[in-house]
Amino acid sequence: MWGIVKSIVDMCMKLKEGKYVLVKDPSKPQVRIYDVPQNAFDNDYVEELLPEEEQVQPPAEDADGVDANATINDVEDKDVSKEAA
């Protein structure tokens, strides 16, 4: 694997200074390098934070450390090692 990384780095070092995109097609065994303009991925807008009530909150845990938002099912807990013997 590191040989592949070294080959890609060596190829990139030969390129003139600029901004490039490395793309791997998942259905083909090849990697392509595209030269893109310097401002290709610059954001021209200021990202505004959502109000507190609209933000997604992390799941809360109760005193037992159980996720309060977890789904409850009717699966019975069994000790597998006792049944296997």
Number of C-alpha atoms within 10 A of each C-alpha: 5 7 8 9 10 11 11 14 11 11 11 14 10 8 10 8 8 9 13 16 10 11 11 12 9 8 6 7 7 9 11 10 13 10 12 12 10 10 9 9 9 7 8 7 6 6 7 6 8 9 7 8 7 8 9 8 8 7 9 11 12 9 7 7 8 10 12 13 11 10 6 7 6 5 6 6 6 8 8 8 7 7 7 6 5
